């Protein structure tokens, strides 16, 4: 039978019951104390009213001189390690200090088909002497660091389809840390086709002294641990369906990133620096511009393949000048500085040849509309090849700008060979934004956030190319088949000062949807108004947008959004109709607003992917 609207399980009263009252009580009661020094007047006596009240006003960050910091000419990726000590185990190695988790799904099966996994280690550490800009004092930041000391920031892993990975992530954050955030972690590889125990579910956070509410507590350490092994199979979606030992190459991802996803504290932990890149390659997008295979696209490759993470930040007035974040207010903090790979207004020196620039909006709240301009603010053109983690079906040539909501990515190719040596170019953000709620309009000339200097000729001939056709899309069901699919509607709204999905707050213990493994569904993402923009992200699977409506009227889907996506930006009266398939693994996953301030204040749901019989009774609204 067809299901037109699934609202999930449990009553509204049950869903609004907090799953961890101690943590949320702490957030609310601490709000006035932490934020009062920053506000023009004293905080209201009713702290709860202040928490859900209007957008707070904070002093601007201290001024900084542009172009004082240089990014490295090429990134240095995290190197893999030959041995992990202790050796990885199928079940969590509690005795060795691993945090609680479920057993790795299909590990022995997939390793038997694909070969032994490659090993990586990441260490989550505090750096109290990070230089964001020379006009500011040293900052106390958190970051993922690889075992090789020369790996650049943010830590970047190069991985390949068909080569499984075990990534051991150590939590070395100080227990009695100073400032905002929390020293527990749960690392999410956004948006990998990954078994749920390695997905970084928000309730699966861990440290040596605390474990999240959804962590397996059966061991002697009650789920606590100093590290956790993540199994990334690096298979395409559709592995079971095709029975070809790898999955559907049309489902490949390329530009992935990972970040902390700790329940209630995703925004402050990411704000302090907990993000990194995970770049996936295959026979088409091989990461080798000299690849002789006729299937290879030969896109610009390392060291001319450069990931750039953009994040909005705010700093306290001098002489303090420290990174500031108010983790207690439901509106959060809109940064008035843009950090790029950890630096404010940096310079990147480039060779006169083609570069693949992977642009990531790492959040927490600011949207961007990027233009590349010369010194006279004349707009330059480039080629748009990928949206989110996915190569587009066809390259979009002669583009002038890229708009990114939080968590959205865009890969662009810029041909610097068309410029004389010594040319200076600028990446400019033209999108105005005055609150965490939504951006305003795009206006020239905008704000210059990054400088490129063409300062040399490449040491060898540029053999890279950008063909018209990139990666084909997987086949969609026919219109008749689409009409028969179940439809779930998810409404994102704010009520009584709280961010909600289908009028409910997140409960990490109860799924709001149960999805049958191997099924396909249509999900409607809807914003019912209120003046907010919500970038919606569903873990685990990519979706293809079928329709976009504004005020109930269908509008064209932009060319760059016609491929596969994992983040869907809803404006205030918009509905998006998205086709999803659910395959290969099972377990608990999340769907949430990736304006992570909204996520931390309960705009998130748990959904479960389950093995179910065809004749199981389905839940109705």
Buried (B, 14 or more C-beta within 10 A) or exposed (E): EEBEEBBBBBEEEEBBBEBBEEBBEBBBEBBBEBBEEBBEEEBBEEBEEBBBBEBBEBBEBBEBEBBBBEBBEEBBBBBBBEEBEBEBBEEBBBEEBBBBBBBBBBBEEBBEBBEEBBBBBBBBBBBEEBBBBEBBBEBBBBBBBBBBEEBBBBBBBBBBBBBBBBBBBBBBBEEEBEEBBBBBBBBBBBBBBBBBBBBBBBBBBBBBEBBBBBBBBEBEBBBBBBBBBBBBBBBBBBBBEBEEEBBBBBBBBBBBBBBBBBBBBBBBBBBBBBBBBBBBBBBBBBBBBEBEEEEBBBBBBBBBBBBBBBBBBBBBBEEEBBBBBBBBBBBBBBBBBBBBBBBBBBBBBBBBBBBBBBBBBBBBBBBBBBBBBEEEEEBBEBBBBBBBBBBBBBBBEEBEBBBBBBBBBBBBBBBBBEBEEEBBBBBBBBBBBEBBBBBEEBEEEBBBBBBBBBBEEBEEEBEBEBEEEBBEBBEEBEEEEBEEBBBBBBBBBBEEEBBBBBBBBBBBBBBBBBBBBBBBBBBBBBBBEBEBBBBBBBBBBBBBBBEBBEEEEEEEBEBBBBBBBBBBBBBBBBBBBBBBBBBBBBBBBBBBBBBBBBBBBBBBBBBBBBEBEEEEEEEEE
